Amino acid sequence: MNASAYIHISLIDLLIALLFVGVTALISYWQHLGLERDIAIGTVRTFVQLLTVGFVLQRLFDASRWYWVVLALAIMTTVAGYNAVKRQAGAKQGLFAMTTASIATGGAITLILVIGVVLRVLPWYQPQYVIPIAGMVIGNSMNGAALVVNRFHSELTLRRSEIEASLALGAPAREAAAGALRESLRAAMMPTVNSMMTVGLVQLPGMMTGQIISGASPLDAVRYQVVVMLMIAAATAVTAMTAAFGALRVFFTPAQQLSPRLELGRHWDAYVGRRQS
Amino acid sequence: MVPAPEECVHSSDDIVNEGRFASMDDPAYAPAVELVHVSKTKPVLLGDSVTQLQVIGDVSFSVPKGEILALVGPSGSGKSTLLRMMNRLEDPSSGQISLFGTDISSLDVRELRRRVGMVFQTPALIAGTVADNVSYGPRLRGEDCDPGECLDLVRLERDLLHRPATALSVGQQQRMCIARALANRPEVLLLDEPTSALDQTAANTVLDLVCRLNREMGLTVIMVTHLMEHARAVGTRVVLLVRGAKIEEGAANAFFASPATEIGRRFLQGELSNEC
């Protein structure tokens, strides 16, 4: 993997790539899609966000200090935790800390195994390995946590009478919500399991593509990808499991009652906020 | 013509005299369920904003052991909320609820719910067979249960045991739900509009069943209903709730013969609108 094995993109080349945006905008204009403004903003954001990240990563790589790497991981996890909650349709109160903790749990366990046991990266904090792998682990964990929370919320709403009947017979929340928990975990794991079924047949994963372009042999890239697939599955499973038990504590009271947040939906946040102020 | 349900024959005095307590004045006497100054305020969605609404205001009454209390009132009067607080599916904002003299908030909530069974308006089925449903409570605690015996209690044939619960008629499902609550050997049975989703025949069967369980097992029953003929058929005592406040409390015969209050009289004549 030497640096000269692949073609560099100059700033001029980047500007030429803007032609693609021109094509996209033209189609929007021609077909009256009304997306020109969004395309313009999206293009600017793509440039700004990625160039910023590139700059930050370059500094991170040059410095190669464990504390900068840990800080980056913490920021990535927090942003992922926030994003997982952002997609929740109902109330968000109390969920952000929970999803962040779940992603941290699933992410940490998987990352330690991959970096320490499978790849045996030395020193362990080499940003070249840790950052991209953590990105994939945390990104997939985020989706898992979001799916669990969303699905659990809708299952509780749907199965309310069945769950209250179980509670009224003396069932603990975990037992009364067993069906809802199972469905939520399945929903969180399905995308990962599905992608394990089709990987390589429909499209080549991004990391593998990147490695091949950088000059790695496809056989080497494939080995990395196998590790990545399995690690993503584990990270998603651990995160989903942790998030499911967290959701149980958020949506049920300690007295094994369904939380009133279910009835109030998205209005719960405003209600709790007002009561606290 | 559907025969009217057989009315329960005993009065509250009989129960007290038959029981182990000499009278209500006996210091050892503790009512099955007692509510003391119970209030409940809860957030309610009105339009697009959340408002704190008092749904129960300072309600006190007691239900002696072995009685069938009909908790009546217009819809929206807080009857179901009051019932749900008796097995802690919800908690009061203030006040105290006792079960045989013990504050229910000091009991283990799962043990409380075993002792205070509940049946809902629409039969809530647990996935599986009739036997799975009926033995659900005992199985949670790792106890043995003969689901057939429980079906006998509610007069359902034992060959239904291995049918999926969804294959039963709604009336049968409701009786199965009662059998499921009885499998826990409860001391008090809460019924939340148990007949409202049923046709007249199925409703009468359930009402007869409630009377029989009360008579034969001495089960204390609290039944929420907005149907006065059903309250009259089974109730030995009545509490009338309007807008979250207790308006009347007393023997069922007396209430239905001549209510003590003007509101009670208007309620029985159907003059109180549902949203009052």
Interface residues (C-beta under 8 A of the other chain):
Chain A: S161 E162 E164 A165 S166 L167 A168 L169 G170 A171 P172 E175 G179 A255 Q256 Q257 L258 P260 E263 L264 G265 H267 W268 A270 Y271 R274
Chain B: K42 P43 L45 D48 S49 V50 N87 R88 L89 E90 D91 V109 R110 E111 R113 R114 G117 M118 F120 T122 A124 L125 I126 A127 Y136 G137 L140 R141 C177 R180 A181 N184
